[in-house]
Amino acid sequence: MTPTDPLAQLNPLREAQPIGWWPPAPGWWLAAVLLLLAACWALWWLWRRHRRNAYRRQGLAQLAAITGEWQAHGDSAATLADTNALLKAVALQAYPAREVAAATGAAWCELLNRGMDNRHQFSAATLQAQYHPQADASDVDAHLQRARYWIRHHRGQHD
């Protein structure tokens, strides 16, 4: 008897079948559901934010029209009056009506300046210049810039 190699008598090893990607494990299903819920919440939040800021977009469009009128005609009293009326309309959308409607003079200036840094604060003199027979045109451009900044950056009741 001749001794044979015992390893040569073994059958070849069977390889395991590759693991398929379908169906996913329960953890992946949970991750997919959570990701879908997060995406739906983000879209809902963006849609609400877009709707909530519609008054800002309208205000900026009206301010652009007022600026165009100012550049075309140079009527500082009308520009200041129109800008002040626009600021009041925008503020009525952002704050309680009883707080905005009653605000005049220093109270109106304080309401507009609330939360603004010193570079973008309105002056009471410019806000009331529309009531003077000859409004000073020197500060109208700066006033329009402040109004644009305020419309974009004020913190309203719902912000």
VMD Tcl script that draws the C-alpha trace (Angstrom):
set ca {
  {0.00 0.00 0.00}
  {1.25 3.35 -0.93}
  {0.41 6.18 1.27}
  {-1.47 8.95 -0.51}
  {-1.73 12.55 0.41}
  {-4.80 12.87 2.61}
  {-5.33 16.49 1.56}
  {-5.62 15.47 -2.05}
  {-8.58 13.32 -1.18}
  {-10.59 16.28 0.18}
  {-13.33 17.80 -1.94}
  {-12.83 21.46 -2.94}
  {-14.28 24.08 -0.56}
  {-17.64 25.52 -1.47}
  {-17.72 29.30 -1.76}
  {-20.58 31.24 -0.25}
  {-23.01 32.92 -2.60}
  {-22.47 36.72 -2.86}
  {-24.85 38.70 -0.71}
  {-27.45 40.52 -2.82}
  {-28.31 44.15 -2.32}
  {-32.05 43.51 -2.38}
  {-33.97 43.46 -0.11}
  {-32.19 45.90 2.14}
  {-31.81 45.29 5.82}
  {-34.40 46.87 8.17}
  {-31.89 49.53 9.22}
  {-31.67 50.79 5.63}
  {-35.47 50.93 5.40}
  {-35.54 53.00 8.58}
  {-32.79 55.29 7.27}
  {-34.69 55.78 3.99}
  {-37.91 56.65 5.82}
  {-36.10 59.11 8.10}
  {-34.36 60.71 5.12}
  {-37.69 61.04 3.29}
  {-39.31 62.61 6.35}
  {-36.40 65.05 6.75}
  {-36.62 66.03 3.08}
  {-40.40 66.60 3.36}
  {-39.93 68.71 6.49}
  {-37.17 70.78 4.82}
  {-39.35 71.43 1.76}
  {-42.30 72.39 3.96}
  {-40.09 74.74 6.00}
  {-38.65 76.38 2.85}
  {-42.14 76.80 1.38}
  {-43.40 78.46 4.59}
  {-40.37 80.73 4.72}
  {-40.86 81.72 1.09}
  {-44.53 82.55 1.70}
  {-43.76 84.32 4.97}
  {-41.25 86.60 3.21}
  {-43.47 87.51 0.25}
  {-44.17 90.92 1.78}
  {-40.42 91.60 1.82}
  {-40.12 90.84 -1.90}
  {-43.10 93.07 -2.64}
  {-41.64 95.85 -0.49}
  {-38.28 95.65 -2.24}
  {-39.99 95.81 -5.64}
  {-41.96 98.89 -4.58}
  {-38.81 100.46 -3.16}
  {-37.07 99.90 -6.48}
  {-39.93 101.75 -8.19}
  {-39.66 104.61 -5.67}
  {-35.89 104.76 -6.26}
  {-36.49 104.90 -10.01}
  {-38.92 107.78 -9.56}
  {-36.39 109.56 -7.35}
  {-33.65 109.19 -9.94}
  {-35.95 110.29 -12.75}
  {-37.63 113.30 -11.11}
  {-35.59 114.17 -8.02}
  {-38.62 115.06 -5.89}
  {-37.19 114.48 -2.42}
  {-40.39 115.23 -0.47}
  {-42.43 112.75 -2.53}
  {-39.66 110.14 -2.32}
  {-39.44 110.46 1.46}
  {-43.24 110.32 1.80}
  {-43.50 107.26 -0.45}
  {-40.64 105.53 1.36}
  {-42.17 106.24 4.75}
  {-45.55 104.91 3.59}
  {-43.84 101.79 2.24}
  {-41.97 101.26 5.50}
  {-45.26 101.57 7.38}
  {-46.93 99.03 5.06}
  {-44.06 96.57 5.46}
  {-44.03 97.06 9.23}
  {-47.78 96.35 9.36}
  {-47.03 92.93 7.87}
  {-44.23 92.19 10.34}
  {-45.51 93.61 13.65}
  {-48.86 93.87 15.41}
  {-51.06 96.51 13.77}
  {-51.80 98.36 17.00}
  {-48.07 98.80 17.62}
  {-47.29 100.10 14.11}
  {-50.39 102.18 13.41}
  {-49.97 104.27 16.54}
  {-46.25 104.84 16.02}
  {-45.32 108.36 14.89}
  {-42.33 110.61 15.35}
  {-39.78 109.27 17.79}
  {-41.80 106.09 18.45}
  {-41.85 105.31 14.71}
  {-38.10 105.92 14.48}
  {-37.52 103.69 17.51}
  {-39.65 100.91 16.02}
  {-37.66 101.01 12.78}
  {-34.32 101.14 14.57}
  {-35.11 98.25 16.89}
  {-32.52 95.54 16.28}
  {-30.58 97.53 13.66}
  {-26.90 98.33 14.04}
  {-25.73 101.96 14.17}
  {-24.77 102.11 10.48}
  {-28.34 101.34 9.38}
  {-30.34 103.37 11.88}
  {-32.89 105.87 10.62}
  {-32.76 109.46 11.78}
  {-35.96 111.05 13.04}
  {-35.17 114.17 11.02}
  {-35.11 112.23 7.74}
  {-38.30 110.34 8.60}
  {-40.08 113.64 9.28}
  {-38.47 115.62 6.43}
  {-41.41 114.83 4.19}
  {-43.55 117.23 6.24}
  {-41.27 120.21 5.63}
  {-41.94 122.44 2.63}
  {-38.44 121.91 1.26}
  {-37.07 118.49 2.09}
  {-33.29 118.18 1.97}
  {-32.26 115.95 -0.92}
  {-28.80 115.23 0.46}
  {-29.85 112.31 2.66}
  {-32.47 110.72 0.37}
  {-30.08 108.19 -1.17}
  {-28.84 107.11 2.25}
  {-32.46 106.92 3.46}
  {-33.36 104.66 0.52}
  {-30.39 102.42 1.33}
  {-31.47 102.21 4.97}
  {-35.01 101.37 3.90}
  {-33.73 98.60 1.61}
  {-31.58 97.19 4.41}
  {-34.47 97.40 6.90}
  {-36.89 95.60 4.60}
  {-34.39 92.81 4.05}
  {-33.15 92.39 7.61}
  {-35.77 93.47 10.14}
  {-36.91 90.80 12.57}
  {-40.66 90.57 12.48}
  {-43.13 88.98 14.84}
  {-42.92 85.61 13.02}
  {-39.15 85.53 12.44}
}
mol new
graphics top color blue
foreach p $ca { graphics top sphere $p radius 0.5 }
foreach p [lrange $ca 0 end-1] q [lrange $ca 1 end] { graphics top cylinder $p $q radius 0.2 }
display resetview
